[in-house]
Amino acid sequence: MERRTLLRAAVLGGTSTAFGGTLWRGAAYAAPAQPGAGPYGALGAPDANGIRLPSGFTSRVVARSGQRVPGTSYTWHNAPDGGACYADGSGWIYVSNSEISPSGGASAVRFSATGTVTSAYRILSGTRTNCAGGKTPWNTWLSCEEVDRGYVYETDPWGVKAAVRRDAMGRFKHEAAAADPERGVVYMTEDVTDGCFYRFRPTTWGDLSSGTLEVLVAGTGTSGPVTWARVPDPSGATATRNQVSGAKRFNGGEGCHYADGTCWFTTKGDNRVWQYDAAAQTIELAYDDSLVTGGNAPLTGVDNVTGTASGDLFVAEDGGTMEICVITPDDVVAAFLRVDGQSSSEITGPAFSPDGSRLYFSSQRGTSGSSSGGITYEVTGPFRT
């Protein structure tokens, strides 16, 4: 899945900065995604759950904060946030973080092959403000604390093994993580206005107990070559983002997703979706709301991101118009769904079932605007795979 087979020669206007013997550009090599007709068609009227969907798609409520998950005795957590899906025999599991403090943590819902909820349970407790995270190739969930000097916890989606704190992955205001099995690294975002983009190189792939934390070093523009430098003190006694001269700053790192040689990540402070080409070691913009022609950006408040085998990216909004937007491989951005009547909330945790036919996500604060009002949904339909 390569969204761009080559970098376009045309470069948008902007300043340039010399870096590493090459020219750094003030804007992306390739024109960022622009609004257009999405692959799923127009949104319909709100359904019974207040969700506007394209024709052929349906929604259901899976769980509500403070209430028992239907079909189980487990009470769903408050402020559901980042999530992921895992194959479980002929069924699957959806895990979800809880972005509250001090309890935080994460929970899971197990589904049968037909999509029936069979159980729900806790997989992480005693942590703080667990925002996003990431799935590993060995089927664990990395739950990230979005607090100063926060930790990454490696958890078991099946709830059998105890969660393990992974100190070597650094202490900072963690947001999301994405594993790159081809290079044996885990990329991580940092949710502060002058945050950085990191990668962790474990000593042994599949074992996160030890390794090297590195930070991306680059010029001041939005596209060009990058390098990586070791963070001297991952413990964060001195903020990790301030330990390496030339570390590139990103305005509020959010979601992170890796697929086929590219790591996509979002920054909420400037409503951008970035793409890091891991083989070429370059970055560029996949989307920037300030560069949308006509000034009518369909995607604002960029947050969590996931993708499909077809190459489509699904980006959730923190605020905005409470939409999940799709960015296609041919650089078209369009709304896929919209949640009505929940303007004081945000969309979190988008993740697809293993077969790609169901999309899970949450409205973190639901209709009440409170962390106790979270709602977790499932959308089923003819997704492109």
Secondary structure, 3 states (H helix, E strand, C coil): CCCCCCCCCCCCCCCCEEECCEEEECCCCCCCCEECCCCCCCCCCECCCCEECCCCCEEEEEEECCCECCCCCCECCCCEEEEEEEEECCEEEEEEEECCCCCCCEEEEEECCCCCEEEEEEEECCCCCEEEEEECCCCCEEEEECCCCECEEEECCCCCCCCEECHHHCCECEEEEEEECCCCEEEEEECCCCECEEEEEEEECCEEEEEEEEEEECCCCCEEECEEEECCCCCCCCCHHHCCCCECCECCEEEEEEECCEEEEEECCCCEEEEEECCCCEEEEEEEHHHCHHHCCCCCCEEEEEECCCCCEEEEECCCCCEEEEECCCCEEEEEEEECCCCCCCEEEEEECCCCCEEEEEECCCCCCCHHHCEEEEEECCCCC
